Amino acid sequence: MTGCQGELANKEFNLFIEDADGNVIQDEMVTSPSNGFIDLWLPRDKTFQIKIEHDGKIAESKLSTFEGDPTCITTMKLMQ
Protein backbone atom coordinates (compact mmCIF):
# COMPACT_ATOMS: atom_id res chain seq x y z
CA MET A 1 0.00 0.00 0.00
CA THR A 2 1.48 3.28 -1.02
CA GLY A 3 0.33 6.64 0.21
CA CYS A 4 -1.54 5.31 3.25
CA GLN A 5 -0.33 5.57 6.82
CA GLY A 6 -1.88 3.64 9.71
CA GLU A 7 -1.79 5.00 13.24
CA LEU A 8 0.08 2.12 14.89
CA ALA A 9 3.33 1.63 12.97
CA ASN A 10 5.94 -0.83 14.22
CA LYS A 11 3.70 -2.12 17.03
CA GLU A 12 3.12 -5.69 18.23
CA PHE A 13 -0.32 -7.25 17.93
CA ASN A 14 -1.73 -10.62 18.92
CA LEU A 15 -3.43 -11.92 15.77
CA PHE A 16 -5.95 -14.78 15.85
CA ILE A 17 -7.65 -16.07 12.70
CA GLU A 18 -10.10 -18.97 12.60
CA ASP A 19 -12.04 -20.29 9.60
CA ALA A 20 -15.76 -21.11 9.60
CA ASP A 21 -14.98 -24.77 10.39
CA GLY A 22 -13.10 -23.83 13.57
CA ASN A 23 -9.63 -24.40 12.14
CA VAL A 24 -7.06 -21.98 13.54
CA ILE A 25 -5.27 -20.33 10.61
CA GLN A 26 -3.03 -18.05 12.64
CA ASP A 27 -2.46 -17.43 16.34
CA GLU A 28 0.69 -15.41 16.93
CA MET A 29 2.24 -12.06 17.69
CA VAL A 30 2.85 -9.92 14.60
CA THR A 31 4.49 -6.52 14.21
CA SER A 32 2.95 -3.90 11.97
CA PRO A 33 5.38 -2.48 9.40
CA SER A 34 6.26 1.21 9.13
CA ASN A 35 3.03 1.94 7.21
CA GLY A 36 0.98 0.76 10.22
CA PHE A 37 -1.05 -1.87 8.33
CA ILE A 38 -1.00 -5.63 8.93
CA ASP A 39 -0.85 -7.51 5.64
CA LEU A 40 -2.70 -10.85 5.59
CA TRP A 41 -2.87 -13.50 2.89
CA LEU A 42 -5.84 -15.80 3.46
CA PRO A 43 -7.14 -18.79 1.45
CA ARG A 44 -9.65 -17.90 -1.25
CA ASP A 45 -13.41 -18.60 -1.02
CA LYS A 46 -13.64 -18.88 2.77
CA THR A 47 -15.01 -16.97 5.76
CA PHE A 48 -12.83 -16.13 8.76
CA GLN A 49 -13.22 -14.72 12.25
CA ILE A 50 -10.38 -12.25 12.91
CA LYS A 51 -9.33 -11.00 16.35
CA ILE A 52 -6.56 -8.44 16.83
CA GLU A 53 -5.37 -7.36 20.29
CA HIS A 54 -3.00 -4.55 21.24
CA ASP A 55 -2.39 -2.79 24.54
CA GLY A 56 -5.57 -4.11 26.17
CA LYS A 57 -7.79 -3.22 23.20
CA ILE A 58 -9.47 -5.66 20.81
CA ALA A 59 -10.81 -5.52 17.26
CA GLU A 60 -12.96 -8.42 16.01
CA SER A 61 -14.52 -8.93 12.62
CA LYS A 62 -15.76 -11.57 10.24
CA LEU A 63 -14.00 -11.40 6.85
CA SER A 64 -14.45 -13.44 3.69
CA THR A 65 -12.35 -14.01 0.61
CA PHE A 66 -14.97 -14.72 -2.05
CA GLU A 67 -14.93 -13.05 -5.45
CA GLY A 68 -16.11 -9.46 -5.08
CA ASP A 69 -15.18 -9.21 -1.38
CA PRO A 70 -13.02 -6.21 -0.42
CA THR A 71 -9.29 -6.87 -0.31
CA CYS A 72 -8.32 -3.86 1.80
CA ILE A 73 -10.05 -3.67 5.18
CA THR A 74 -9.49 -0.45 7.10
CA THR A 75 -12.57 -0.50 9.32
CA MET A 76 -11.36 -2.68 12.21
CA LYS A 77 -10.91 -0.43 15.24
CA LEU A 78 -9.29 -1.39 18.53
CA MET A 79 -11.80 -0.90 21.33
CA GLN A 80 -11.71 -1.40 25.11
N, CA, C and O atoms as a printed pandas DataFrame, in Angstrom:
     atom_number atom_name residue_name chain_id  residue_number  x_coord  y_coord  z_coord
0              1         N          MET        A               1    0.855   -1.172    0.000
1              2        CA          MET        A               1    0.000    0.000    0.000
2              3         C          MET        A               1    0.897    1.231    0.000
3              4         O          MET        A               1    1.738    1.405    0.882
4              5         N          THR        A               2    0.711    2.046   -0.966
5              6        CA          THR        A               2    1.484    3.278   -1.019
6              7         C          THR        A               2    0.576    4.455   -0.732
7              8         O          THR        A               2   -0.590    4.458   -1.126
8              9         N          GLY        A               3    1.095    5.433   -0.061
9             10        CA          GLY        A               3    0.330    6.641    0.208
10            11         C          GLY        A               3   -0.567    6.576    1.420
11            12         O          GLY        A               3   -1.159    7.591    1.788
12            13         N          CYS        A               4   -0.694    5.429    2.056
13            14        CA          CYS        A               4   -1.537    5.306    3.245
14            15         C          CYS        A               4   -0.648    5.138    4.470
15            16         O          CYS        A               4    0.413    4.516    4.400
16            17         N          GLN        A               5   -1.088    5.695    5.589
17            18        CA          GLN        A               5   -0.326    5.566    6.819
18            19         C          GLN        A               5   -1.270    5.223    7.962
19            20         O          GLN        A               5   -2.141    6.019    8.310
20            21         N          GLY        A               6   -1.099    4.039    8.547
21            22        CA          GLY        A               6   -1.880    3.640    9.706
22            23         C          GLY        A               6   -1.351    4.315   10.962
23            24         O          GLY        A               6   -0.234    4.832   10.977
24            25         N          GLU        A               7   -2.155    4.308   12.004
25            26        CA          GLU        A               7   -1.788    5.000   13.241
26            27         C          GLU        A               7   -0.788    4.244   14.097
27            28         O          GLU        A               7   -0.047    4.864   14.859
28            29         N          LEU        A               8   -0.745    2.919   13.993
29            30        CA          LEU        A               8    0.083    2.123   14.892
30            31         C          LEU        A               8    1.196    1.411   14.118
31            32         O          LEU        A               8    1.142    0.199   13.907
32            33         N          ALA        A               9    2.185    2.168   13.707
33            34        CA          ALA        A               9    3.325    1.629   12.969
34            35         C          ALA        A               9    4.310    0.973   13.922
35            36         O          ALA        A               9    4.530    1.453   15.035
36            37         N          ASN        A              10    4.897   -0.121   13.478
37            38        CA          ASN        A              10    5.941   -0.828   14.223
38            39         C          ASN        A              10    5.496   -1.233   15.632
39            40         O          ASN        A              10    6.268   -1.139   16.587
40            41         N          LYS        A              11    4.260   -1.680   15.748
41            42        CA          LYS        A              11    3.703   -2.115   17.034
42            43         C          LYS        A              11    3.397   -3.607   16.978
43            44         O          LYS        A              11    3.128   -4.152   15.908
44            45         N          GLU        A              12    3.440   -4.271   18.144
45            46        CA          GLU        A              12    3.117   -5.688   18.227
46            47         C          GLU        A              12    1.630   -5.901   18.493
47            48         O          GLU        A              12    1.015   -5.194   19.292
48            49         N          PHE        A              13    1.074   -6.884   17.809
49            50        CA          PHE        A              13   -0.323   -7.249   17.933
50            51         C          PHE        A              13   -0.438   -8.754   18.090
51            52         O          PHE        A              13    0.337   -9.501   17.491
52            53         N          ASN        A              14   -1.399   -9.209   18.891
53            54        CA          ASN        A              14   -1.734  -10.617   18.920
54            55         C          ASN        A              14   -2.805  -10.821   17.855
55            56         O          ASN        A              14   -3.862  -10.192   17.906
56            57         N          LEU        A              15   -2.537  -11.688   16.904
57            58        CA          LEU        A              15   -3.429  -11.916   15.775
58            59         C          LEU        A              15   -3.960  -13.334   15.835
59            60         O          LEU        A              15   -3.187  -14.291   15.880
60            61         N          PHE        A              16   -5.307  -13.476   15.835
61            62        CA          PHE        A              16   -5.950  -14.780   15.852
62            63         C          PHE        A              16   -6.916  -14.848   14.677
63            64         O          PHE        A              16   -7.780  -13.985   14.521
64            65         N          ILE        A              17   -6.763  -15.879   13.855
65            66        CA          ILE        A              17   -7.648  -16.075   12.698
66            67         C          ILE        A              17   -8.139  -17.514   12.710
67            68         O          ILE        A              17   -7.356  -18.460   12.806
68            69         N          GLU        A              18   -9.469  -17.655   12.611
69            70        CA          GLU        A              18  -10.096  -18.969   12.601
70            71         C          GLU        A              18  -11.059  -19.033   11.424
71            72         O          GLU        A              18  -11.766  -18.063   11.152
72            73         N          ASP        A              19  -11.096  -20.175   10.715
73            74        CA          ASP        A              19  -12.037  -20.287    9.604
74            75         C          ASP        A              19  -13.406  -20.728   10.110
75            76         O          ASP        A              19  -13.573  -21.001   11.298
76            77         N          ALA        A              20  -14.380  -20.799    9.214
77            78        CA          ALA        A              20  -15.760  -21.114    9.596
78            79         C          ALA        A              20  -15.909  -22.519   10.151
79            80         O          ALA        A              20  -16.897  -22.813   10.825
80            81         N          ASP        A              21  -14.942  -23.398    9.879
81            82        CA          ASP        A              21  -14.980  -24.769   10.391
82            83         C          ASP        A              21  -14.286  -24.904   11.737
83            84         O          ASP        A              21  -14.222  -26.005   12.286
84            85         N          GLY        A              22  -13.765  -23.809   12.282
85            86        CA          GLY        A              22  -13.103  -23.829   13.573
86            87         C          GLY        A              22  -11.617  -24.128   13.504
87            88         O          GLY        A              22  -10.973  -24.315   14.537
88            89         N          ASN        A              23  -11.064  -24.175   12.292
89            90        CA          ASN        A              23   -9.629  -24.400   12.138
90            91         C          ASN        A              23   -8.865  -23.100   12.390
91            92         O          ASN        A              23   -9.178  -22.066   11.801
92            93         N          VAL        A              24   -7.875  -23.158   13.256
93            94        CA          VAL        A              24   -7.059  -21.980   13.542
94            95         C          VAL        A              24   -6.064  -21.802   12.401
95            96         O          VAL        A              24   -5.248  -22.682   12.130
96            97         N          ILE        A              25   -6.143  -20.656   11.740
97            98        CA          ILE        A              25   -5.270  -20.330   10.612
98            99         C          ILE        A              25   -3.999  -19.647   11.118
99           100         O          ILE        A              25   -2.899  -19.906   10.631
100          101         N          GLN        A              26   -4.179  -18.778   12.096
101          102        CA          GLN        A              26   -3.032  -18.052   12.642
102          103         C          GLN        A              26   -3.336  -17.672   14.081
103          104         O          GLN        A              26   -4.447  -17.249   14.399
104          105         N          ASP        A              27   -2.349  -17.825   14.943
105          106        CA          ASP        A              27   -2.464  -17.434   16.343
106          107         C          ASP        A              27   -1.057  -17.077   16.809
107          108         O          ASP        A              27   -0.332  -17.926   17.329
108          109         N          GLU        A              28   -0.678  -15.822   16.621
109          110        CA          GLU        A              28    0.688  -15.411   16.935
110          111         C          GLU        A              28    0.798  -13.895   17.073
111          112         O          GLU        A              28   -0.104  -13.144   16.701
112          113         N          MET        A              29    1.920  -13.482   17.614
113          114        CA          MET        A              29    2.239  -12.059   17.690
114          115         C          MET        A              29    2.798  -11.633   16.334
115          116         O          MET        A              29    3.630  -12.326   15.748
116          117         N          VAL        A              30    2.334  -10.491   15.849
117          118        CA          VAL        A              30    2.851   -9.917   14.604
118          119         C          VAL        A              30    3.203   -8.460   14.879
119          120         O          VAL        A              30    2.659   -7.843   15.795
120          121         N          THR        A              31    4.105   -7.924   14.090
121          122        CA          THR        A              31    4.488   -6.521   14.207
122          123         C          THR        A              31    4.066   -5.794   12.950
123          124         O          THR        A              31    4.380   -6.219   11.838
124          125         N          SER        A              32    3.353   -4.696   13.130
125          126        CA          SER        A              32    2.949   -3.903   11.966
126          127         C          SER        A              32    4.191   -3.246   11.363
127          128         O          SER        A              32    5.089   -2.828   12.094
128          129         N          PRO        A              33    4.243   -3.154   10.035
129          130        CA          PRO        A              33    5.379   -2.484    9.402
130          131         C          PRO        A              33    5.280   -0.961    9.564
131          132         O          PRO        A              33    4.374   -0.462   10.231
132          133         N          SER        A              34    6.195   -0.246    8.964
133          134        CA          SER        A              34    6.262    1.209    9.131
134          135         C          SER        A              34    5.042    1.939    8.577
135          136         O          SER        A              34    4.812    3.097    8.927
136          137         N          ASN        A              35    4.249    1.283    7.715
137          138        CA          ASN        A              35    3.032    1.937    7.213
138          139         C          ASN        A              35    1.843    1.741    8.159
139          140         O          ASN        A              35    0.779    2.320    7.941
140          141         N          GLY        A              36    2.017    0.927    9.207
141          142        CA          GLY        A              36    0.983    0.760   10.221
142          143         C          GLY        A              36   -0.119   -0.231    9.874
143          144         O          GLY        A              36   -1.068   -0.372   10.645
144          145         N          PHE        A              37   -0.027   -0.920    8.744
145          146        CA          PHE        A              37   -1.053   -1.872    8.326
146          147         C          PHE        A              37   -0.515   -3.294    8.434
147          148         O          PHE        A              37    0.646   -3.550    8.118
148          149         N          ILE        A              38   -1.365   -4.219    8.881
149          150        CA          ILE        A              38   -1.004   -5.632    8.934
150          151         C          ILE        A              38   -1.474   -6.262    7.628
151          152         O          ILE        A              38   -2.650   -6.174    7.273
152          153         N          ASP        A              39   -0.556   -6.892    6.927
153          154        CA          ASP        A              39   -0.854   -7.507    5.636
154          155         C          ASP        A              39   -1.137   -8.982    5.837
155          156         O          ASP        A              39   -0.287   -9.707    6.355
156          157         N          LEU        A              40   -2.322   -9.445    5.434
157          158        CA          LEU        A              40   -2.697  -10.853    5.588
158          159         C          LEU        A              40   -2.955  -11.476    4.225
159          160         O          LEU        A              40   -3.517  -10.842    3.332
160          161         N          TRP        A              41   -2.541  -12.713    4.080
161          162        CA          TRP        A              41   -2.871  -13.504    2.888
162          163         C          TRP        A              41   -3.668  -14.693    3.380
163          164         O          TRP        A              41   -3.146  -15.546    4.098
164          165         N          LEU        A              42   -4.948  -14.752    2.991
165          166        CA          LEU        A              42   -5.839  -15.805    3.459
166          167         C          LEU        A              42   -6.324  -16.642    2.279
167          168         O          LEU        A              42   -6.414  -16.141    1.159
168          169         N          PRO        A              43   -6.639  -17.926    2.527
169          170        CA          PRO        A              43   -7.143  -18.785    1.450
170          171         C          PRO        A              43   -8.412  -18.208    0.808
171          172         O          PRO        A              43   -9.249  -17.605    1.479
172          173         N          ARG        A              44   -8.522  -18.405   -0.462
173          174        CA          ARG        A              44   -9.650  -17.899   -1.245
174          175         C          ARG        A              44  -10.936  -18.680   -0.942
175          176         O          ARG        A              44  -10.894  -19.853   -0.573
176          177         N          ASP        A              45  -12.071  -18.004   -1.107
177          178        CA          ASP        A              45  -13.409  -18.598   -1.017
178          179         C          ASP        A              45  -13.725  -19.186    0.356
179          180         O          ASP        A              45  -14.292  -20.273    0.465
180          181         N          LYS        A              46  -13.349  -18.451    1.399
181          182        CA          LYS        A              46  -13.635  -18.878    2.769
182          183         C          LYS        A              46  -14.069  -17.681    3.609
183          184         O          LYS        A              46  -13.902  -16.528    3.212
184          185         N          THR        A              47  -14.628  -17.984    4.778
185          186        CA          THR        A              47  -15.010  -16.968    5.758
186          187         C          THR        A              47  -14.165  -17.182    7.014
187          188         O          THR        A              47  -13.922  -18.315    7.428
188          189         N          PHE        A              48  -13.724  -16.077    7.608
189          190        CA          PHE        A              48  -12.832  -16.134    8.760
190          191         C          PHE        A              48  -13.313  -15.203    9.866
191          192         O          PHE        A              48  -13.922  -14.166    9.605
192          193         N          GLN        A              49  -13.032  -15.589   11.091
193          194        CA          GLN        A              49  -13.218  -14.716   12.247
194          195         C          GLN        A              49  -11.824  -14.198   12.609
195          196         O          GLN        A              49  -10.910  -14.987   12.850
196          197         N          ILE        A              50  -11.666  -12.885   12.647
197          198        CA          ILE        A              50  -10.376  -12.252   12.911
198          199         C          ILE        A              50  -10.457  -11.534   14.258
199          200         O          ILE        A              50  -11.432  -10.840   14.546
200          201         N          LYS        A              51   -9.425  -11.709   15.073
201          202        CA          LYS        A              51   -9.332  -10.996   16.348
202          203         C          LYS        A              51   -7.920  -10.430   16.465
203          204         O          LYS        A              51   -6.935  -11.161   16.361
204          205         N          ILE        A              52   -7.837   -9.131   16.681
205          206        CA          ILE        A              52   -6.560   -8.443   16.827
206          207         C          ILE        A              52   -6.554   -7.760   18.189
207          208         O          ILE        A              52   -7.500   -7.050   18.534
208          209         N          GLU        A              53   -5.485   -7.973   18.970
209          210        CA          GLU        A              53   -5.369   -7.364   20.291
210          211         C          GLU        A              53   -4.083   -6.549   20.374
211          212         O          GLU        A              53   -3.035   -6.960   19.876
212          213         N          HIS        A              54   -4.183   -5.397   21.008
213          214        CA          HIS        A              54   -3.005   -4.550   21.238
214          215         C          HIS        A              54   -3.262   -3.657   22.445
215          216         O          HIS        A              54   -4.269   -2.951   22.500
216          217         N          ASP        A              55   -2.364   -3.690   23.393
217          218        CA          ASP        A              55   -2.388   -2.787   24.539
218          219         C          ASP        A              55   -3.742   -2.789   25.257
219          220         O          ASP        A              55   -4.262   -1.736   25.625
220          221         N          GLY        A              56   -4.306   -3.994   25.450
221          222        CA          GLY        A              56   -5.571   -4.115   26.165
222          223         C          GLY        A              56   -6.814   -3.819   25.348
223          224         O          GLY        A              56   -7.924   -3.874   25.877
224          225         N          LYS        A              57   -6.651   -3.508   24.074
225          226        CA          LYS        A              57   -7.788   -3.215   23.198
226          227         C          LYS        A              57   -7.929   -4.327   22.169
227          228         O          LYS        A              57   -6.950   -4.971   21.790
228          229         N          ILE        A              58   -9.176   -4.545   21.718
229          230        CA          ILE        A              58   -9.470   -5.656   20.813
230          231         C          ILE        A              58  -10.294   -5.162   19.627
231          232         O          ILE        A              58  -11.176   -4.315   19.772
232          233         N          ALA        A              59   -9.988   -5.706   18.459
233          234        CA          ALA        A              59  -10.806   -5.522   17.260
234          235         C          ALA        A              59  -11.192   -6.911   16.778
235          236         O          ALA        A              59  -10.330   -7.780   16.638
236          237         N          GLU        A              60  -12.482   -7.133   16.520
237          238        CA          GLU        A              60  -12.959   -8.418   16.012
238          239         C          GLU        A              60  -13.838   -8.171   14.800
239          240         O          GLU        A              60  -14.598   -7.205   14.746
240          241         N          SER        A              61  -13.717   -9.070   13.826
241          242        CA          SER        A              61  -14.520   -8.933   12.623
242          243         C          SER        A              61  -14.586  -10.259   11.892
243          244         O          SER        A              61  -13.693  -11.097   12.016
244          245         N          LYS        A              62  -15.646  -10.436   11.133
245          246        CA          LYS        A              62  -15.759  -11.572   10.237
246          247         C          LYS        A              62  -15.371  -11.063    8.853
247          248         O          LYS        A              62  -15.897  -10.051    8.389
248          249         N          LEU        A              63  -14.446  -11.767    8.193
249          250        CA          LEU        A              63  -14.004  -11.405    6.852
250          251         C          LEU        A              63  -14.157  -12.608    5.941
251          252         O          LEU        A              63  -14.080  -13.752    6.390
252          253         N          SER        A              64  -14.375  -12.347    4.656
253          254        CA          SER        A              64  -14.445  -13.437    3.693
254          255         C          SER        A              64  -13.603  -13.106    2.474
255          256         O          SER        A              64  -13.279  -11.949    2.209
256          257         N          THR        A              65  -13.258  -14.153    1.743
257          258        CA          THR        A              65  -12.348  -14.010    0.610
258          259         C          THR        A              65  -12.979  -14.519   -0.684
259          260         O          THR        A              65  -12.296  -15.091   -1.534
260          261         N          PHE        A              66  -14.273  -14.310   -0.823
261          262        CA          PHE        A              66  -14.965  -14.717   -2.045
262          263         C          PHE        A              66  -14.810  -13.639   -3.113
263          264         O          PHE        A              66  -14.493  -12.490   -2.804
264          265         N          GLU        A              67  -15.035  -14.012   -4.362
265          266        CA          GLU        A              67  -14.931  -13.050   -5.451
266          267         C          GLU        A              67  -15.856  -11.865   -5.176
267          268         O          GLU        A              67  -17.024  -12.048   -4.831
268          269         N          GLY        A              68  -15.335  -10.672   -5.327
269          270        CA          GLY        A              68  -16.111   -9.457   -5.082
270          271         C          GLY        A              68  -15.969   -8.910   -3.667
271          272         O          GLY        A              68  -16.369   -7.777   -3.404
272          273         N          ASP        A              69  -15.400   -9.704   -2.746
273          274        CA          ASP        A              69  -15.179   -9.209   -1.384
274          275         C          ASP        A              69  -14.048   -8.186   -1.390
275          276         O          ASP        A              69  -13.132   -8.285   -2.207
276          277         N          PRO        A              70  -14.100   -7.199   -0.485
277          278        CA          PRO        A              70  -13.022   -6.207   -0.424
278          279         C          PRO        A              70  -11.691   -6.858   -0.046
279          280         O          PRO        A              70  -11.651   -7.819    0.722
280          281         N          THR        A              71  -10.618   -6.323   -0.592
281          282        CA          THR        A              71   -9.293   -6.867   -0.307
282          283         C          THR        A              71   -8.478   -5.950    0.601
283          284         O          THR        A              71   -7.382   -6.314    1.028
284          285         N          CYS        A              72   -8.997   -4.783    0.894
285          286        CA          CYS        A              72   -8.324   -3.860    1.798
286          287         C          CYS        A              72   -9.327   -3.448    2.869
287          288         O          CYS        A              72  -10.265   -2.699    2.596
288          289         N          ILE        A              73   -9.128   -3.936    4.074
289          290        CA          ILE        A              73  -10.053   -3.671    5.178
290          291         C          ILE        A              73   -9.406   -2.636    6.104
291          292         O          ILE        A              73   -8.347   -2.887    6.680
292          293         N          THR        A              74  -10.033   -1.503    6.238
293          294        CA          THR        A              74   -9.490   -0.448    7.098
294          295         C          THR        A              74  -10.497   -0.027    8.170
295          296         O          THR        A              74  -10.362    1.039    8.771
296          297         N          THR        A              75  -11.505   -0.870    8.404
297          298        CA          THR        A              75  -12.567   -0.499    9.324
298          299         C          THR        A              75  -12.466   -1.149   10.695
299          300         O          THR        A              75  -13.265   -0.837   11.578
300          301         N          MET        A              76  -11.505   -2.043   10.897
301          302        CA          MET        A              76  -11.361   -2.680   12.210
302          303         C          MET        A              76  -10.709   -1.704   13.173
303          304         O          MET        A              76   -9.595   -1.237   12.937
304          305         N          LYS        A              77  -11.412   -1.396   14.268
305          306        CA          LYS        A              77  -10.909   -0.429   15.244
306          307         C          LYS        A              77  -10.709   -1.120   16.580
307          308         O          LYS        A              77  -11.568   -1.875   17.035
308          309         N          LEU        A              78   -9.574   -0.859   17.202
309          310        CA          LEU        A              78   -9.287   -1.390   18.527
310          311         C          LEU        A              78  -10.151   -0.665   19.556
311          312         O          LEU        A              78  -10.145    0.562   19.648
312          313         N          MET        A              79  -10.895   -1.463   20.330
313          314        CA          MET        A              79  -11.801   -0.900   21.332
314          315         C          MET        A              79  -11.515   -1.551   22.677
315          316         O          MET        A              79  -10.977   -2.657   22.738
316          317         N          GLN        A              80  -11.876   -0.865   23.749
317          318        CA          GLN        A              80  -11.710   -1.402   25.107
318          319         C          GLN        A              80  -12.736   -2.469   25.353
319          320         O          GLN        A              80  -12.772   -3.053   26.437
